[in-house]
Amino acid sequence: GAIDANGDLDVDGHTNLDNVSITGITTFFPTGTTTRFFTNIDAQGNIDLNGDLDVDGHTNLDNVSIAGVTTVTGMLQIPDGGGSSNRISVGDSEDLKIYHTGNTSTISHNNGSGDLILDALSTGSDIRLRSDAEFKVEVGGSTHIQVYKNGGVSFHQAGTGAGKKLETISSGARVTGTLDVTDGITVAGNIDANGDLDVDGHTNLDNVSI
């Protein structure tokens, strides 16, 4: 039948309880100590905690669902895994992913629509992209802007007439193809034209040597 204990219950051996209902505080003391300590709790079902959970050792959790704010003091480490394994995913359909594989780190936005926005709209805030090697801007698999370490910057055309069109060089800049100027051009130095010069409008020349 039932056991109604109004005082302490001290069990030195193993106790097997099918169901336990506790009103109040449960404290675990390791053998020979008076310090409260959770030595080993094996839960086959759910554990519902309405208060704080303070874990000083290692915690291995297969799945964690958090409603509220998560604060991490120290390091949050996610091993290599790629876009389909160990990653940080944001969005109902995991639209934004951050992951690392081998020597490559990736920020991926891939849901067929929407934009990936880097926002620094506060006054005085800049967006800086840093690289110790080469920097590229690719659209649709084609390179449009390429920046070289200790070198120049080049702009490329994709599709019809694809190729490098404008690049900076040590003495200035180089244009490959036609430079179409619609609103005038001012030249402070000399113009060296190895081809024809076709002027449809008015030409004012102070000195001409032919």
Beta strands, then each sheet from edge to edge (+ up, - down):
strand 1: 88-90
strand 2: 96-101
strand 3: 104-109
strand 4: 135-139
strand 5: 142-147
strand 6: 153-157
strand 7: 163-169
strand 8: 172-175
sheet 1: 1+ 2- 3+
sheet 2: 4+ 5- 6+ 7- 8+
end
